[in-house]
Amino acid sequence: MAEPAQNRLWLLQLDLASLRATKVAAEKFSRRKERLDVLINSAGKMYDDYVITVDGLEQTVEVKWVSLIPVCVFTPVL
């Protein structure tokens, strides 16, 4: 009987309010050359003020929607 595979959890924390940080994190994961079985993409946050990010976007829009683009584009193992 084959031995069960070791369960591995790798946490990659990133700042979704920065497209550059999101791209860097996705590229970092891609270099690991491992398959991604589960992605918990939890970016829930409410902002009291209207804030513009370093990318020139409203913070809620960038964190919840725009920052997902680099994750999908630069992580072909999804």
mmCIF file as gemmi writes it, N, C-alpha and C atoms, coordinates in Angstrom:
data_model
loop_
_atom_site.group_PDB
_atom_site.id
_atom_site.type_symbol
_atom_site.label_atom_id
_atom_site.label_alt_id
_atom_site.label_comp_id
_atom_site.label_asym_id
_atom_site.label_entity_id
_atom_site.label_seq_id
_atom_site.pdbx_PDB_ins_code
_atom_site.Cartn_x
_atom_site.Cartn_y
_atom_site.Cartn_z
_atom_site.occupancy
_atom_site.B_iso_or_equiv
_atom_site.pdbx_formal_charge
_atom_site.auth_seq_id
_atom_site.auth_asym_id
_atom_site.pdbx_PDB_model_num
ATOM 1 N N . MET Axp A 1 ? 0.842 -1.172 0 1 0 ? 1 A 1
ATOM 2 C CA . MET Axp A 1 ? 0 0 0 1 0 ? 1 A 1
ATOM 3 C C . MET Axp A 1 ? 0.895 1.247 0 1 0 ? 1 A 1
ATOM 4 N N . ALA Axp A 2 ? 0.573 2.192 -0.86 1 0 ? 2 A 1
ATOM 5 C CA . ALA Axp A 2 ? 1.36 3.425 -0.962 1 0 ? 2 A 1
ATOM 6 C C . ALA Axp A 2 ? 1.124 4.307 0.256 1 0 ? 2 A 1
ATOM 7 N N . GLU Axp A 3 ? 2.172 5.02 0.637 1 0 ? 3 A 1
ATOM 8 C CA . GLU Axp A 3 ? 2.04 5.945 1.759 1 0 ? 3 A 1
ATOM 9 C C . GLU Axp A 3 ? 1.243 7.169 1.32 1 0 ? 3 A 1
ATOM 10 N N . PRO Axp A 4 ? 0.417 7.709 2.211 1 0 ? 4 A 1
ATOM 11 C CA . PRO Axp A 4 ? -0.347 8.905 1.846 1 0 ? 4 A 1
ATOM 12 C C . PRO Axp A 4 ? 0.581 10.105 1.658 1 0 ? 4 A 1
ATOM 13 N N . ALA Axp A 5 ? 0.202 10.97 0.746 1 0 ? 5 A 1
ATOM 14 C CA . ALA Axp A 5 ? 0.988 12.185 0.51 1 0 ? 5 A 1
ATOM 15 C C . ALA Axp A 5 ? 0.938 13.075 1.742 1 0 ? 5 A 1
ATOM 16 N N . GLN Axp A 6 ? 2.015 13.791 1.968 1 0 ? 6 A 1
ATOM 17 C CA . GLN Axp A 6 ? 2.037 14.72 3.094 1 0 ? 6 A 1
ATOM 18 C C . GLN Axp A 6 ? 1.161 15.923 2.763 1 0 ? 6 A 1
ATOM 19 N N . ASN Axp A 7 ? 0.371 16.309 3.722 1 0 ? 7 A 1
ATOM 20 C CA . ASN Axp A 7 ? -0.436 17.512 3.54 1 0 ? 7 A 1
ATOM 21 C C . ASN Axp A 7 ? 0.458 18.723 3.748 1 0 ? 7 A 1
ATOM 22 N N . ARG Axp A 8 ? 0.369 19.655 2.817 1 0 ? 8 A 1
ATOM 23 C CA . ARG Axp A 8 ? 1.184 20.86 2.918 1 0 ? 8 A 1
ATOM 24 C C . ARG Axp A 8 ? 0.279 22.071 2.79 1 0 ? 8 A 1
ATOM 25 N N . LEU Axp A 9 ? 0.536 23.023 3.627 1 0 ? 9 A 1
ATOM 26 C CA . LEU Axp A 9 ? -0.177 24.288 3.564 1 0 ? 9 A 1
ATOM 27 C C . LEU Axp A 9 ? 0.859 25.374 3.39 1 0 ? 9 A 1
ATOM 28 N N . TRP Axp A 10 ? 0.686 26.182 2.37 1 0 ? 10 A 1
ATOM 29 C CA . TRP Axp A 10 ? 1.61 27.278 2.119 1 0 ? 10 A 1
ATOM 30 C C . TRP Axp A 10 ? 0.792 28.551 2.078 1 0 ? 10 A 1
ATOM 31 N N . LEU Axp A 11 ? 1.077 29.452 2.974 1 0 ? 11 A 1
ATOM 32 C CA . LEU Axp A 11 ? 0.341 30.702 3.089 1 0 ? 11 A 1
ATOM 33 C C . LEU Axp A 11 ? 1.103 31.807 2.376 1 0 ? 11 A 1
ATOM 34 N N . LEU Axp A 12 ? 0.409 32.496 1.501 1 0 ? 12 A 1
ATOM 35 C CA . LEU Axp A 12 ? 1.006 33.632 0.798 1 0 ? 12 A 1
ATOM 36 C C . LEU Axp A 12 ? 0.128 34.841 1.072 1 0 ? 12 A 1
ATOM 37 N N . GLN Axp A 13 ? 0.605 35.696 1.922 1 0 ? 13 A 1
ATOM 38 C CA . GLN Axp A 13 ? -0.135 36.9 2.272 1 0 ? 13 A 1
ATOM 39 C C . GLN Axp A 13 ? 0.296 38.023 1.345 1 0 ? 13 A 1
ATOM 40 N N . LEU Axp A 14 ? -0.672 38.818 0.877 1 0 ? 14 A 1
ATOM 41 C CA . LEU Axp A 14 ? -0.318 39.907 -0.018 1 0 ? 14 A 1
ATOM 42 C C . LEU Axp A 14 ? -1.25 41.09 0.173 1 0 ? 14 A 1
ATOM 43 N N . ASP Axp A 15 ? -0.813 42.222 -0.31 1 0 ? 15 A 1
ATOM 44 C CA . ASP Axp A 15 ? -1.572 43.462 -0.202 1 0 ? 15 A 1
ATOM 45 C C . ASP Axp A 15 ? -2.359 43.665 -1.488 1 0 ? 15 A 1
ATOM 46 N N . LEU Axp A 16 ? -3.658 43.402 -1.441 1 0 ? 16 A 1
ATOM 47 C CA . LEU Axp A 16 ? -4.491 43.531 -2.634 1 0 ? 16 A 1
ATOM 48 C C . LEU Axp A 16 ? -4.775 44.983 -3.007 1 0 ? 16 A 1
ATOM 49 N N . ALA Axp A 17 ? -4.315 45.92 -2.209 1 0 ? 17 A 1
ATOM 50 C CA . ALA Axp A 17 ? -4.479 47.335 -2.545 1 0 ? 17 A 1
ATOM 51 C C . ALA Axp A 17 ? -3.322 47.833 -3.405 1 0 ? 17 A 1
ATOM 52 N N . SER Axp A 18 ? -2.468 46.915 -3.853 1 0 ? 18 A 1
ATOM 53 C CA . SER Axp A 18 ? -1.337 47.269 -4.706 1 0 ? 18 A 1
ATOM 54 C C . SER Axp A 18 ? -1.222 46.237 -5.824 1 0 ? 18 A 1
ATOM 55 N N . LEU Axp A 19 ? -1.412 46.674 -7.062 1 0 ? 19 A 1
ATOM 56 C CA . LEU Axp A 19 ? -1.289 45.746 -8.188 1 0 ? 19 A 1
ATOM 57 C C . LEU Axp A 19 ? 0.117 45.174 -8.281 1 0 ? 19 A 1
ATOM 58 N N . ARG Axp A 20 ? 1.122 45.979 -7.967 1 0 ? 20 A 1
ATOM 59 C CA . ARG Axp A 20 ? 2.505 45.499 -8.005 1 0 ? 20 A 1
ATOM 60 C C . ARG Axp A 20 ? 2.707 44.372 -6.994 1 0 ? 20 A 1
ATOM 61 N N . ALA Axp A 21 ? 2.218 44.564 -5.77 1 0 ? 21 A 1
ATOM 62 C CA . ALA Axp A 21 ? 2.361 43.538 -4.736 1 0 ? 21 A 1
ATOM 63 C C . ALA Axp A 21 ? 1.621 42.259 -5.126 1 0 ? 21 A 1
ATOM 64 N N . THR Axp A 22 ? 0.471 42.402 -5.752 1 0 ? 22 A 1
ATOM 65 C CA . THR Axp A 22 ? -0.298 41.243 -6.189 1 0 ? 22 A 1
ATOM 66 C C . THR Axp A 22 ? 0.447 40.479 -7.272 1 0 ? 22 A 1
ATOM 67 N N . LYS Axp A 23 ? 1.016 41.201 -8.231 1 0 ? 23 A 1
ATOM 68 C CA . LYS Axp A 23 ? 1.774 40.562 -9.307 1 0 ? 23 A 1
ATOM 69 C C . LYS Axp A 23 ? 3.009 39.848 -8.754 1 0 ? 23 A 1
ATOM 70 N N . VAL Axp A 24 ? 3.727 40.483 -7.839 1 0 ? 24 A 1
ATOM 71 C CA . VAL Axp A 24 ? 4.919 39.879 -7.241 1 0 ? 24 A 1
ATOM 72 C C . VAL Axp A 24 ? 4.554 38.585 -6.506 1 0 ? 24 A 1
ATOM 73 N N . ALA Axp A 25 ? 3.463 38.6 -5.757 1 0 ? 25 A 1
ATOM 74 C CA . ALA Axp A 25 ? 3.039 37.407 -5.02 1 0 ? 25 A 1
ATOM 75 C C . ALA Axp A 25 ? 2.66 36.276 -5.975 1 0 ? 25 A 1
ATOM 76 N N . ALA Axp A 26 ? 1.942 36.6 -7.047 1 0 ? 26 A 1
ATOM 77 C CA . ALA Axp A 26 ? 1.557 35.576 -8.027 1 0 ? 26 A 1
ATOM 78 C C . ALA Axp A 26 ? 2.79 34.987 -8.709 1 0 ? 26 A 1
ATOM 79 N N . GLU Axp A 27 ? 3.753 35.83 -9.054 1 0 ? 27 A 1
ATOM 80 C CA . GLU Axp A 27 ? 4.991 35.337 -9.673 1 0 ? 27 A 1
ATOM 81 C C . GLU Axp A 27 ? 5.78 34.474 -8.693 1 0 ? 27 A 1
ATOM 82 N N . LYS Axp A 28 ? 5.788 34.858 -7.423 1 0 ? 28 A 1
ATOM 83 C CA . LYS Axp A 28 ? 6.485 34.082 -6.396 1 0 ? 28 A 1
ATOM 84 C C . LYS Axp A 28 ? 5.883 32.679 -6.302 1 0 ? 28 A 1
ATOM 85 N N . PHE Axp A 29 ? 4.562 32.601 -6.316 1 0 ? 29 A 1
ATOM 86 C CA . PHE Axp A 29 ? 3.933 31.286 -6.266 1 0 ? 29 A 1
ATOM 87 C C . PHE Axp A 29 ? 4.239 30.487 -7.53 1 0 ? 29 A 1
ATOM 88 N N . SER Axp A 30 ? 4.204 31.124 -8.684 1 0 ? 30 A 1
ATOM 89 C CA . SER Axp A 30 ? 4.464 30.431 -9.95 1 0 ? 30 A 1
ATOM 90 C C . SER Axp A 30 ? 5.849 29.8 -9.975 1 0 ? 30 A 1
ATOM 91 N N . ARG Axp A 31 ? 6.824 30.44 -9.338 1 0 ? 31 A 1
ATOM 92 C CA . ARG Axp A 31 ? 8.189 29.898 -9.299 1 0 ? 31 A 1
ATOM 93 C C . ARG Axp A 31 ? 8.281 28.622 -8.469 1 0 ? 31 A 1
ATOM 94 N N . ARG Axp A 32 ? 7.296 28.36 -7.623 1 0 ? 32 A 1
ATOM 95 C CA . ARG Axp A 32 ? 7.315 27.153 -6.79 1 0 ? 32 A 1
ATOM 96 C C . ARG Axp A 32 ? 7.086 25.887 -7.618 1 0 ? 32 A 1
ATOM 97 N N . LYS Axp A 33 ? 6.538 26.012 -8.805 1 0 ? 33 A 1
ATOM 98 C CA . LYS Axp A 33 ? 6.305 24.876 -9.707 1 0 ? 33 A 1
ATOM 99 C C . LYS Axp A 33 ? 5.45 23.795 -9.056 1 0 ? 33 A 1
ATOM 100 N N . GLU Axp A 34 ? 4.482 24.22 -8.291 1 0 ? 34 A 1
ATOM 101 C CA . GLU Axp A 34 ? 3.569 23.275 -7.657 1 0 ? 34 A 1
ATOM 102 C C . GLU Axp A 34 ? 2.151 23.544 -8.12 1 0 ? 34 A 1
ATOM 103 N N . ARG Axp A 35 ? 1.344 22.533 -7.999 1 0 ? 35 A 1
ATOM 104 C CA . ARG Axp A 35 ? -0.061 22.652 -8.357 1 0 ? 35 A 1
ATOM 105 C C . ARG Axp A 35 ? -0.807 23.361 -7.232 1 0 ? 35 A 1
ATOM 106 N N . LEU Axp A 36 ? -1.785 24.157 -7.609 1 0 ? 36 A 1
ATOM 107 C CA . LEU Axp A 36 ? -2.62 24.838 -6.629 1 0 ? 36 A 1
ATOM 108 C C . LEU Axp A 36 ? -3.946 24.099 -6.546 1 0 ? 36 A 1
ATOM 109 N N . ASP Axp A 37 ? -4.21 23.48 -5.409 1 0 ? 37 A 1
ATOM 110 C CA . ASP Axp A 37 ? -5.445 22.724 -5.234 1 0 ? 37 A 1
ATOM 111 C C . ASP Axp A 37 ? -6.573 23.583 -4.681 1 0 ? 37 A 1
ATOM 112 N N . VAL Axp A 38 ? -6.235 24.519 -3.802 1 0 ? 38 A 1
ATOM 113 C CA . VAL Axp A 38 ? -7.252 25.347 -3.16 1 0 ? 38 A 1
ATOM 114 C C . VAL Axp A 38 ? -6.741 26.779 -3.08 1 0 ? 38 A 1
ATOM 115 N N . LEU Axp A 39 ? -7.609 27.713 -3.42 1 0 ? 39 A 1
ATOM 116 C CA . LEU Axp A 39 ? -7.297 29.13 -3.276 1 0 ? 39 A 1
ATOM 117 C C . LEU Axp A 39 ? -8.391 29.757 -2.43 1 0 ? 39 A 1
ATOM 118 N N . ILE Axp A 40 ? -8.022 30.264 -1.281 1 0 ? 40 A 1
ATOM 119 C CA . ILE Axp A 40 ? -8.969 30.993 -0.44 1 0 ? 40 A 1
ATOM 120 C C . ILE Axp A 40 ? -8.671 32.461 -0.666 1 0 ? 40 A 1
ATOM 121 N N . ASN Axp A 41 ? -9.496 33.064 -1.467 1 0 ? 41 A 1
ATOM 122 C CA . ASN Axp A 41 ? -9.278 34.446 -1.865 1 0 ? 41 A 1
ATOM 123 C C . ASN Axp A 41 ? -10.22 35.325 -1.05 1 0 ? 41 A 1
ATOM 124 N N . SER Axp A 42 ? -9.791 35.651 0.138 1 0 ? 42 A 1
ATOM 125 C CA . SER Axp A 42 ? -10.642 36.377 1.069 1 0 ? 42 A 1
ATOM 126 C C . SER Axp A 42 ? -10.127 37.799 1.234 1 0 ? 42 A 1
ATOM 127 N N . ALA Axp A 43 ? -10.824 38.728 0.629 1 0 ? 43 A 1
ATOM 128 C CA . ALA Axp A 43 ? -10.401 40.124 0.696 1 0 ? 43 A 1
ATOM 129 C C . ALA Axp A 43 ? -11.558 40.992 1.162 1 0 ? 43 A 1
ATOM 130 N N . GLY Axp A 44 ? -12.19 40.585 2.218 1 0 ? 44 A 1
ATOM 131 C CA . GLY Axp A 44 ? -13.328 41.347 2.709 1 0 ? 44 A 1
ATOM 132 C C . GLY Axp A 44 ? -12.899 42.475 3.628 1 0 ? 44 A 1
ATOM 133 N N . LYS Axp A 45 ? -13.246 43.665 3.261 1 0 ? 45 A 1
ATOM 134 C CA . LYS Axp A 45 ? -12.926 44.82 4.094 1 0 ? 45 A 1
ATOM 135 C C . LYS Axp A 45 ? -13.864 45.948 3.702 1 0 ? 45 A 1
ATOM 136 N N . MET Axp A 46 ? -14.311 46.685 4.679 1 0 ? 46 A 1
ATOM 137 C CA . MET Axp A 46 ? -15.131 47.863 4.412 1 0 ? 46 A 1
ATOM 138 C C . MET Axp A 46 ? -14.323 49.094 4.776 1 0 ? 46 A 1
ATOM 139 N N . TYR Axp A 47 ? -14.346 50.053 3.905 1 0 ? 47 A 1
ATOM 140 C CA . TYR Axp A 47 ? -13.608 51.288 4.135 1 0 ? 47 A 1
ATOM 141 C C . TYR Axp A 47 ? -14.593 52.406 4.444 1 0 ? 47 A 1
ATOM 142 N N . ASP Axp A 48 ? -14.3 53.163 5.473 1 0 ? 48 A 1
ATOM 143 C CA . ASP Axp A 48 ? -15.168 54.278 5.849 1 0 ? 48 A 1
ATOM 144 C C . ASP Axp A 48 ? -14.985 55.48 4.929 1 0 ? 48 A 1
ATOM 145 N N . ASP Axp A 49 ? -13.781 55.637 4.42 1 0 ? 49 A 1
ATOM 146 C CA . ASP Axp A 49 ? -13.47 56.799 3.596 1 0 ? 49 A 1
ATOM 147 C C . ASP Axp A 49 ? -13.209 56.388 2.151 1 0 ? 49 A 1
ATOM 148 N N . TYR Axp A 50 ? -13.396 57.33 1.255 1 0 ? 50 A 1
ATOM 149 C CA . TYR Axp A 50 ? -13.064 57.135 -0.153 1 0 ? 50 A 1
ATOM 150 C C . TYR Axp A 50 ? -11.559 57.305 -0.274 1 0 ? 50 A 1
ATOM 151 N N . VAL Axp A 51 ? -10.857 56.221 -0.598 1 0 ? 51 A 1
ATOM 152 C CA . VAL Axp A 51 ? -9.394 56.239 -0.65 1 0 ? 51 A 1
ATOM 153 C C . VAL Axp A 51 ? -8.938 55.821 -2.042 1 0 ? 51 A 1
ATOM 154 N N . ILE Axp A 52 ? -7.98 56.554 -2.585 1 0 ? 52 A 1
ATOM 155 C CA . ILE Axp A 52 ? -7.374 56.216 -3.868 1 0 ? 52 A 1
ATOM 156 C C . ILE Axp A 52 ? -6.055 55.497 -3.588 1 0 ? 52 A 1
ATOM 157 N N . THR Axp A 53 ? -5.838 54.35 -4.233 1 0 ? 53 A 1
ATOM 158 C CA . THR Axp A 53 ? -4.62 53.566 -4.026 1 0 ? 53 A 1
ATOM 159 C C . THR Axp A 53 ? -3.454 54.156 -4.811 1 0 ? 53 A 1
ATOM 160 N N . VAL Axp A 54 ? -2.272 53.579 -4.616 1 0 ? 54 A 1
ATOM 161 C CA . VAL Axp A 54 ? -1.09 54.025 -5.361 1 0 ? 54 A 1
ATOM 162 C C . VAL Axp A 54 ? -1.257 53.795 -6.857 1 0 ? 54 A 1
ATOM 163 N N . ASP Axp A 55 ? -2.188 52.911 -7.235 1 0 ? 55 A 1
ATOM 164 C CA . ASP Axp A 55 ? -2.449 52.633 -8.647 1 0 ? 55 A 1
ATOM 165 C C . ASP Axp A 55 ? -3.495 53.581 -9.237 1 0 ? 55 A 1
ATOM 166 N N . GLY Axp A 56 ? -4.033 54.483 -8.405 1 0 ? 56 A 1
ATOM 167 C CA . GLY Axp A 56 ? -5.003 55.454 -8.884 1 0 ? 56 A 1
ATOM 168 C C . GLY Axp A 56 ? -6.435 54.948 -8.931 1 0 ? 56 A 1
ATOM 169 N N . LEU Axp A 57 ? -6.702 53.852 -8.243 1 0 ? 57 A 1
ATOM 170 C CA . LEU Axp A 57 ? -8.044 53.278 -8.223 1 0 ? 57 A 1
ATOM 171 C C . LEU Axp A 57 ? -8.667 53.432 -6.844 1 0 ? 57 A 1
ATOM 172 N N . GLU Axp A 58 ? -9.986 53.446 -6.798 1 0 ? 58 A 1
ATOM 173 C CA . GLU Axp A 58 ? -10.672 53.478 -5.51 1 0 ? 58 A 1
ATOM 174 C C . GLU Axp A 58 ? -10.359 52.162 -4.794 1 0 ? 58 A 1
ATOM 175 N N . GLN Axp A 59 ? -10.037 52.234 -3.513 1 0 ? 59 A 1
ATOM 176 C CA . GLN Axp A 59 ? -9.507 51.094 -2.77 1 0 ? 59 A 1
ATOM 177 C C . GLN Axp A 59 ? -10.428 49.871 -2.767 1 0 ? 59 A 1
ATOM 178 N N . THR Axp A 60 ? -11.716 50.054 -2.574 1 0 ? 60 A 1
ATOM 179 C CA . THR Axp A 60 ? -12.632 48.916 -2.554 1 0 ? 60 A 1
ATOM 180 C C . THR Axp A 60 ? -12.642 48.197 -3.894 1 0 ? 60 A 1
ATOM 181 N N . VAL Axp A 61 ? -12.667 48.947 -4.981 1 0 ? 61 A 1
ATOM 182 C CA . VAL Axp A 61 ? -12.68 48.361 -6.324 1 0 ? 61 A 1
ATOM 183 C C . VAL Axp A 61 ? -11.393 47.583 -6.579 1 0 ? 61 A 1
ATOM 184 N N . GLU Axp A 62 ? -10.254 48.162 -6.21 1 0 ? 62 A 1
ATOM 185 C CA . GLU Axp A 62 ? -8.982 47.483 -6.455 1 0 ? 62 A 1
ATOM 186 C C . GLU Axp A 62 ? -8.852 46.21 -5.63 1 0 ? 62 A 1
ATOM 187 N N . VAL Axp A 63 ? -9.185 46.285 -4.347 1 0 ? 63 A 1
ATOM 188 C CA . VAL Axp A 63 ? -9.014 45.128 -3.466 1 0 ? 63 A 1
ATOM 189 C C . VAL Axp A 63 ? -9.953 43.989 -3.836 1 0 ? 63 A 1
ATOM 190 N N . LYS Axp A 64 ? -11.205 44.294 -4.115 1 0 ? 64 A 1
ATOM 191 C CA . LYS Axp A 64 ? -12.193 43.236 -4.336 1 0 ? 64 A 1
ATOM 192 C C . LYS Axp A 64 ? -12.237 42.701 -5.76 1 0 ? 64 A 1
ATOM 193 N N . TRP Axp A 65 ? -11.842 43.506 -6.755 1 0 ? 65 A 1
ATOM 194 C CA . TRP Axp A 65 ? -11.986 43.048 -8.137 1 0 ? 65 A 1
ATOM 195 C C . TRP Axp A 65 ? -10.716 43.157 -8.973 1 0 ? 65 A 1
ATOM 196 N N . VAL Axp A 66 ? -10.122 44.32 -9.05 1 0 ? 66 A 1
ATOM 197 C CA . VAL Axp A 66 ? -9.006 44.544 -9.97 1 0 ? 66 A 1
ATOM 198 C C . VAL Axp A 66 ? -7.785 43.698 -9.609 1 0 ? 66 A 1
ATOM 199 N N . SER Axp A 67 ? -7.488 43.536 -8.336 1 0 ? 67 A 1
ATOM 200 C CA . SER Axp A 67 ? -6.301 42.779 -7.929 1 0 ? 67 A 1
ATOM 201 C C . SER Axp A 67 ? -6.407 41.292 -8.225 1 0 ? 67 A 1
ATOM 202 N N . LEU Axp A 68 ? -7.58 40.812 -8.561 1 0 ? 68 A 1
ATOM 203 C CA . LEU Axp A 68 ? -7.721 39.401 -8.92 1 0 ? 68 A 1
ATOM 204 C C . LEU Axp A 68 ? -7.131 39.107 -10.294 1 0 ? 68 A 1
ATOM 205 N N . ILE Axp A 69 ? -7.034 40.108 -11.148 1 0 ? 69 A 1
ATOM 206 C CA . ILE Axp A 69 ? -6.526 39.902 -12.51 1 0 ? 69 A 1
ATOM 207 C C . ILE Axp A 69 ? -5.095 39.369 -12.503 1 0 ? 69 A 1
ATOM 208 N N . PRO Axp A 70 ? -4.134 40.013 -11.804 1 0 ? 70 A 1
ATOM 209 C CA . PRO Axp A 70 ? -2.77 39.453 -11.801 1 0 ? 70 A 1
ATOM 210 C C . PRO Axp A 70 ? -2.704 38.06 -11.194 1 0 ? 70 A 1
ATOM 211 N N . VAL Axp A 71 ? -3.526 37.779 -10.205 1 0 ? 71 A 1
ATOM 212 C CA . VAL Axp A 71 ? -3.514 36.447 -9.601 1 0 ? 71 A 1
ATOM 213 C C . VAL Axp A 71 ? -3.866 35.401 -10.652 1 0 ? 71 A 1
ATOM 214 N N . CYS Axp A 72 ? -4.874 35.68 -11.469 1 0 ? 72 A 1
ATOM 215 C CA . CYS Axp A 72 ? -5.294 34.727 -12.504 1 0 ? 72 A 1
ATOM 216 C C . CYS Axp A 72 ? -4.32 34.68 -13.675 1 0 ? 72 A 1
ATOM 217 N N . VAL Axp A 73 ? -3.794 35.824 -14.082 1 0 ? 73 A 1
ATOM 218 C CA . VAL Axp A 73 ? -2.908 35.886 -15.247 1 0 ? 73 A 1
ATOM 219 C C . VAL Axp A 73 ? -1.53 35.314 -14.945 1 0 ? 73 A 1
ATOM 220 N N . PHE Axp A 74 ? -0.979 35.636 -13.789 1 0 ? 74 A 1
ATOM 221 C CA . PHE Axp A 74 ? 0.393 35.241 -13.479 1 0 ? 74 A 1
ATOM 222 C C . PHE Axp A 74 ? 0.487 33.942 -12.693 1 0 ? 74 A 1
ATOM 223 N N . THR Axp A 75 ? -0.623 33.285 -12.476 1 0 ? 75 A 1
ATOM 224 C CA . THR Axp A 75 ? -0.609 32.012 -11.77 1 0 ? 75 A 1
ATOM 225 C C . THR Axp A 75 ? -1.273 30.961 -12.658 1 0 ? 75 A 1
ATOM 226 N N . PRO Axp A 76 ? -0.554 30.443 -13.65 1 0 ? 76 A 1
ATOM 227 C CA . PRO Axp A 76 ? -1.148 29.494 -14.588 1 0 ? 76 A 1
ATOM 228 C C . PRO Axp A 76 ? -1.463 28.136 -13.98 1 0 ? 76 A 1
ATOM 229 N N . VAL Axp A 77 ? -1.118 27.917 -12.733 1 0 ? 77 A 1
ATOM 230 C CA . VAL Axp A 77 ? -1.375 26.621 -12.104 1 0 ? 77 A 1
ATOM 231 C C . VAL Axp A 77 ? -2.754 26.546 -11.474 1 0 ? 77 A 1
ATOM 232 N N . LEU Axp A 78 ? -3.546 27.597 -11.617 1 0 ? 78 A 1
ATOM 233 C CA . LEU Axp A 78 ? -4.889 27.59 -11.032 1 0 ? 78 A 1
ATOM 234 C C . LEU Axp A 78 ? -5.752 26.53 -11.672 1 0 ? 78 A 1
